[in-house]
């Protein structure tokens, strides 16, 4: 579901894969009219896995549909000069709420200076792999962050890659924020902005913001591989008597006291502190004594079934969560259902009805409107060219005849 914060703002998106499409989705969820431009039949990410089954072998990409909810789709053959001209015209169309381009496709004809020659107050946001223009994706950036050596049981011999493209996601939200900030400035000062964001810069800046770079530079220490322990405090996963696993976090003093009370280990904790010369009221010392604490907590979980464990943890206000598959999450967790206003039932062409998320922001005083499902490529070509560029049916027909544009394609 969407909010009307950015109503009337038009963003032209020429993109692929995750960071730029997710930035566009974020803007759309706040009410922007995001027009995604692809080549007829779809670009390099239109058929990316996972896909719906199809008798001819290529069904709809669930991945693509998830990232392109709430947008309009225009199919333009940018390999042709006439197609490139159309995209430039869309990006630089007049109007106080137009003139915004979001892209991660570094083509010279969409360069800021080219567009600024057509519209001086253009706002362009270009997402790159590396700041020098060289290619990088989330996984080739993440390997340089040091995290794969610390993740799970990672080591220099066997680093562990993450599964979620965290840097793509962080970059997307930063890009959406930067665009809104630039639009705000343009409204006040009447000037455009050229915004460039490198995926690697987002990742490495995050390392700085979290203190990881300073840790290595000032303390000459690398973040250790500690399995599922939480770095800097106490937290770990534990197995219940019926084979489920529960993650507990005791980062704050209140969380620590709640865990000790729930497990009934107050006396044992006191004895362990005295034996080790540690004060577990201090989170750093809880981290130092994490293995000893785990030895006290583990038997409590092992002696109880999951239902009892969850009741006791909840009753004592412990910070905890249960490990689940995505299927189990859908089947059992009200946070991922229409009971949560973030979610709604959507009917996406080529996929059918399914649960879909809108904006994760909750604004209780504002009405949310349903999110439009992801269109097929080219579903909105004719209406966008008529509405934004003022082309009549004859001109649009001639562009179709010349194969410069295309209508809906699954």
Residue pairs with C-beta under 8 A, 6 or more apart in sequence:
1 29
1 341
1 342
1 344
1 358
1 359
1 368
1 369
1 370
1 371
2 28
2 29
2 30
2 31
2 70
2 358
2 359
2 368
2 369
2 370
2 371
3 29
3 30
3 31
3 359
3 361
3 363
3 366
3 368
3 369
4 31
4 366
4 369
5 30
5 31
6 27
6 30
6 31
6 32
6 180
7 31
7 32
8 33
8 97
9 27
9 31
9 32
9 33
9 97
9 100
9 183
10 32
10 33
10 35
10 93
10 95
10 97
10 98
10 100
10 388
11 24
11 27
11 32
11 33
11 34
11 35
11 100
11 101
11 102
11 179
12 35
12 37
12 87
12 90
12 91
12 100
12 101
12 102
13 20
13 21
13 24
13 34
13 35
13 36
13 37
13 71
13 101
13 102
13 103
14 36
14 37
14 78
14 87
14 101
14 102
14 103
14 105
14 110
15 21
15 24
15 36
15 102
15 103
15 104
15 105
15 127
16 43
16 44
16 45
16 104
16 105
17 44
17 45
17 48
17 104
17 137
17 168
18 67
18 138
18 165
18 168
18 169
18 172
19 104
19 127
19 168
19 169
19 171
19 172
19 175
19 199
20 102
20 103
20 104
20 127
20 172
20 175
21 36
21 45
21 67
21 68
21 172
22 67
22 168
22 169
22 172
22 173
23 102
23 125
23 127
23 171
23 172
23 173
23 175
23 176
23 179
24 34
24 36
24 68
24 71
24 102
24 176
25 34
25 67
25 68
25 69
25 70
25 71
25 172
26 172
26 173
26 176
26 359
27 34
27 102
27 176
27 179
27 180
28 34
28 69
28 70
28 71
28 371
29 70
29 358
29 359
29 371
30 359
33 72
34 70
34 71
34 72
34 102
35 71
35 72
35 73
35 74
35 90
35 380
35 384
35 388
36 68
36 71
36 72
36 73
36 74
37 74
37 75
37 76
37 78
37 87
37 90
38 46
38 73
38 74
38 75
38 76
38 377
38 378
39 75
39 76
39 77
39 78
39 79
40 75
40 76
40 77
40 377
40 378
40 403
40 405
40 406
40 409
41 75
41 377
41 406
41 409
42 64
42 377
42 409
45 61
45 63
45 64
46 61
46 64
46 377
47 58
47 61
47 64
48 61
48 63
48 64
49 61
49 63
50 61
50 62
50 63
51 58
51 59
51 60
51 61
51 62
52 59
52 60
52 62
52 350
52 351
53 59
54 60
59 350
60 348
60 349
60 350
60 351
60 410
62 351
64 374
65 348
65 350
65 351
65 373
65 374
66 356
66 374
67 374
68 374
68 375
69 346
69 356
69 371
69 372
69 373
69 374
70 371
70 372
71 372
71 374
71 375
72 375
72 379
72 380
72 383
72 384
73 375
73 376
73 377
73 378
73 379
73 380
73 381
74 90
74 378
74 380
74 381
74 384
74 385
74 405
75 377
75 378
75 381
75 405
75 406
75 407
75 409
76 83
76 86
76 87
76 381
76 404
76 405
76 406
77 83
77 403
77 404
77 405
77 406
78 84
78 87
78 107
80 403
80 404
82 399
82 402
82 404
83 404
83 405
84 109
86 385
86 389
86 399
86 404
86 405
87 110
88 109
88 110
88 114
88 115
88 118
89 118
89 389
90 384
90 388
90 389
91 99
91 100
91 101
91 110
91 115
91 122
91 124
92 99
92 115
92 118
92 119
92 122
93 99
93 388
93 389
94 119
96 187
98 388
99 119
99 121
99 122
99 123
99 192
100 122
100 123
100 124
100 125
100 179
100 183
101 110
101 115
101 122
101 123
101 124
101 125
102 125
102 127
102 175
102 179
103 110
103 124
103 125
103 126
103 127
104 126
104 127
104 128
106 126
106 128
106 133
108 114
110 124
112 122
112 124
112 126
112 194
115 122
115 124
116 122
116 192
116 194
119 192
120 192
121 186
121 190
121 191
121 192
122 192
123 179
123 182
123 183
123 186
123 192
123 193
123 195
124 192
124 193
124 194
124 195
125 175
125 178
125 179
125 182
125 195
125 196
125 197
126 194
126 195
126 196
126 197
127 171
127 175
127 197
127 198
127 199
128 136
128 196
128 197
128 198
128 199
129 135
129 136
129 137
129 140
129 141
129 198
129 199
129 200
130 136
130 198
130 199
130 200
131 196
131 198
131 200
131 201
136 198
136 199
136 200
137 168
137 199
138 165
138 166
138 167
138 168
138 199
139 161
139 165
141 167
141 199
141 200
141 203
142 148
142 161
142 162
142 166
142 167
142 203
143 159
143 161
144 200
144 203
145 203
145 204
145 207
145 212
146 207
146 212
146 216
146 222
146 223
147 162
147 223
148 154
148 159
148 160
148 161
148 162
149 155
149 156
149 159
149 222
149 223
149 225
150 222
150 223
150 224
150 225
150 226
151 159
151 160
151 161
151 162
151 225
152 160
152 225
152 227
152 228
153 160
153 225
153 227
154 160
154 225
155 225
167 199
167 202
167 203
167 206
168 199
170 202
170 203
170 206
171 197
171 199
171 202
174 197
174 202
175 195
175 197
178 195
178 197
179 195
182 192
182 193
182 195
185 191
185 193
186 192
186 193
204 213
207 213
208 214
212 223
215 221
215 223
216 222
223 231
224 231
226 290
227 236
228 236
228 237
228 247
229 235
229 236
229 287
229 290
229 294
230 236
230 249
230 251
230 287
231 287
232 251
232 283
232 284
232 287
233 249
233 250
233 251
233 283
233 284
233 286
233 287
234 249
234 250
234 251
234 256
234 259
234 280
234 283
234 286
234 287
234 289
234 290
234 293
235 247
235 248
235 249
235 250
235 251
236 247
236 248
236 290
236 294
236 297
237 245
237 246
237 247
237 248
237 323
238 245
238 246
238 248
238 294
238 297
238 298
238 301
238 302
239 245
239 301
239 302
240 246
240 301
240 302
240 304
240 305
240 306
240 309
241 301
241 302
241 303
241 304
241 305
241 306
242 305
242 306
244 306
244 322
244 323
245 322
245 323
246 301
246 306
246 309
246 310
246 313
246 320
246 321
246 322
246 323
247 320
247 321
247 322
247 323
248 259
248 297
248 313
248 318
248 319
248 320
249 255
249 319
249 320
250 256
250 258
250 259
250 286
250 319
251 283
251 319
252 283
253 281
253 283
255 318
255 319
256 280
256 281
256 283
256 286
258 316
258 317
258 318
258 319
259 297
259 316
259 318
260 266
260 269
261 316
262 312
262 313
262 315
262 316
262 318
263 296
263 297
263 300
264 300
265 296
265 297
265 300
268 296
269 280
269 293
269 296
272 278
272 280
272 289
272 292
272 293
272 296
273 279
273 280
273 289
276 289
276 292
278 285
278 288
278 289
279 285
280 286
280 289
280 293
286 293
301 309
304 312
306 322
310 320
310 322
313 320
314 320
324 332
324 333
329 336
330 336
330 337
330 355
334 340
336 343
336 355
337 343
337 355
338 344
338 345
338 355
341 362
341 368
342 357
342 358
342 359
342 360
342 362
343 355
343 356
343 357
343 358
344 355
344 356
344 358
344 370
344 371
345 353
345 354
345 355
345 356
346 353
346 354
346 355
346 356
346 370
346 371
346 373
347 353
347 373
348 354
348 356
348 373
348 374
349 373
349 375
349 376
349 410
350 376
350 410
356 371
356 373
358 368
358 370
358 371
359 368
375 408
376 408
376 409
376 410
377 406
377 408
377 409
377 410
378 405
378 406
378 407
378 408
378 409
379 407
379 408
381 405
381 406
381 407
382 396
382 407
385 391
385 396
385 399
385 405
386 392
386 393
386 396
391 399
396 405
399 405
400 406
400 407
